[in-house]
């Protein structure tokens, strides 16, 4: 059953929570995705079977939460995640971040390390607004973005493409995690497909090299794409959550 809470910033966030034992598991979805995706639903089913507390939610402008997607930015979605975790969980949590959710999870870990038991990144995409989007734009696209405040880029996941705003890019520069020391004082598992064209393996390798972590492992899966949702991939996600929960 979907419930809602209002963040300190006034955004109405939809979430689904199932009770269970700790450490709880929190799923953080990707850019323009929602909490009804394959990985989120699979993890809820897994958590219920194993008696684990579980939480999934929609960022503002996503899914069933309030707001328009184009009005949001990385900082807003980070605040949404913080608000849901603060209001609906107790004690250390295992953060499972998919794509952009991996970046959000790293920001939570940096802000509240005492609330993180472990972290699982599924093709995590830290700093993607700068290193993928802005770096990949042509001069004409950059100029149009800065003057008009918005461009649309093609996407395999949306026939209408993704609207990218000037605010998304500029605010994202305040949220970068790969430009300063990133201490992760808990176990981290990164799962990455070699056939991922949206967030290539080089990003996971860069994160692995940059992070200060005593227990960080990167698993490359030959042929897996960005969705990382085959039965074998889903089983790997569950196994990684188990590993970092100990």
N, C-alpha and C positions, 0 to 999 in steps of 0.2 A: 504493500500500500504506500502510495506517495504522500509524503507530508511536506510542509513548507516551514521555513523560518525566515525572519527578516534580519539582515545583517546590520551592523552598526551604521553602515553607509545608506541604509534604506532599501537595499535590493532584496527581492523576495526569491529565495532559493528553494528549489524542489529537491527532495532527497528521499531515498529509500534506505531504511535501516532495519537490520535483523539482529535480534539479541543473541548473545553467546558469550563464551569465555574470552579472556584476553590472552595475548595482546590482540586488540581489534585490528581489522584490515580496512583500509580506506582506499578506494579506487579513484584515481584522478584521470579524467579523460583527456582527449586530445582537442586540437583546434577545430572548431565547428562540428564536434561530435557530441553525443549525449550519453546519458547513463543507461540507455537501452541497448547499447552495443554488445557484440558477442562476448568480448572479454569481461565486461562488467557483470553481465548476467551469469556467465560461467563461474566467475569468482564468488558471486553470491550463492549459487547452488553448492559450490565446493565448501564454502564457509558453513552453510547450514548443515551439510552432511557431517562436518567435523566439529560442530558445536562452537564455531568461532563467531565472535561479533563481527559484523560487516556493515559498511556504509558506502553508498554511492550517491552522487548528486550531479546536478547540472549547474555549471557556471551561469552567471547572469548572461542573457542574450543567447543562451543555448537551451535546447530541449524545452522543458516545462517551466523554466525559471523566467523571471520578469526581465524586461529590457530588450533592446534591439542589439543584435550581434555587432553591428557597425559602431555602436556607441561604446563598446568595451575595449579593454586593453589588458595586457599581462598583469598589471598591478591590480586591476579590478578583480580579475579571476583568482589571483593570489589571495586577496582579501576575502573573497567568497569562501575559498578553501579554508582559510584560517578560522573564519566565523563558524563554519559547519563543524570543523574539528573541535573548536573550543566549546560549542554549545551541545554537541551530541556525543562526545567521546570522553572517556576518562582513562588516565594513565597512558603509557607508551603505546603507540600505534605502528603497524607496518604500513608504510605508504607504497602503493603500487601506481606508478605514473606511466601512462602511455603517451609517447610522443611529446606534445606540449605539456601533458600532465607530468612528465619526467622533470621538466624545467620547474613547474610549480612545486613539485615534491622537493626539489633541491633548495628552493627558496624557503619552504617550510622548515626543512632540516637546518638551514642556516639561521633562521629566526628562532626556532624552538627545538633545539637538538634534544632537550630532555624529554620531549614528547614523542620521539621517534625511536622505536625498537629496531627497525630495519627498513631498508628501502629496496624496492624492485623497480628497475627502469626497463620499460619495453620500448625499444628504439627511442630512447630519450632524446629530446630535441632542445637542449639548453641553448639560449641566446639565438634562436632561429630567426627572430625578426631582424637581427643585425647581420648574422653570418650567412643566412640563406636568402632571405627576402631582399634586404637592402643591398647586400653584396651582389645579388644576382640581377638587380634591376638595371636596365639600360639608362643612359643619361636622360633620354626622353621620358622614360617612366618616372625617374626620380624628380625631374622638373615638374611633370604633371602632378605627381603626388604632393609636392611641396606647394604648388600654386593652387591646385583645385581641392587638395585635402583628401583625395581618394582615387584609387585605381582598382581595376578588377583583373585578377590574374587567373589563368586557366587552372582547372583542377580535375583530376581523375575521379574525384568523389562528389562533385557537384556540377551539373550541366550548365549552371549559370556562372560558374567560377567563384572565386573567393574575393570579396571586397576587402581591400587593404587600405587603412586610413593612415593619414599622417600621424595622428595621435598614437596609433598602435606602434608605429616605428619609433617615434620620439620617446614615448613613455617606456617602451621596452629597453631603451638604453639605460634607464635607471634600475633595471632588474637583472642585469647581466651577472652570470655566476662564474664565467670562465676567465675573467680579467683580474680577479683578486683571489687570495688563498681561499680554498673551499675545504674546510675540515668536516669530515663525515665520521663521527665517533661511534659508529655502529656498522653492522654488516650490510654490504651493498651487493646486489646482483644485477647485472645488466644483460638483457637478452636482445640480440640483434640479428636480423636476417641479412644474409649477404646479397640478396636480390632486392633490397629496399632502395628504391630510387627517390623516395621522398626525404628520408633521413638516412644517408649512406653510412656504412660502417665506420668511416673516418671520424664521424661525430662521436661515436661511442669510444673509439680509441683515444680521441682528444680528451674526453671527459675522464677516462680511466687514468691517463697520464697526469691530468691536472689535479684531480682530487687527492686530498690527504686522507687516506683511509687504510687501516690496518687489515681489513678483511673485505677486499673488493675483487669480484670475479666477473669477467666478461665472457659470455657464451655466444659464439657466432654459429648461426644455423644456416647451412648451405641451402640456397634456393628459397628461403623464406622471404616474403615481401613485407611491406609496411603494416599490413593488417595483422600479421602474426596470430592468426586465428584458426589454424588447422588443429585437429584434435591433438597432434603431437606438440604443437606450440603451446596450446592451452595447458597441457599436462606439465610442460616445463615451467609455465608461470606458477602453477600451484606448488610445484616442487620447490621453486625459488622462495615463495612465501613461507613455506615450511622451514626452509634452511635459515632464513633470517629471523624466524620467530623464536628460536631457541634462546 
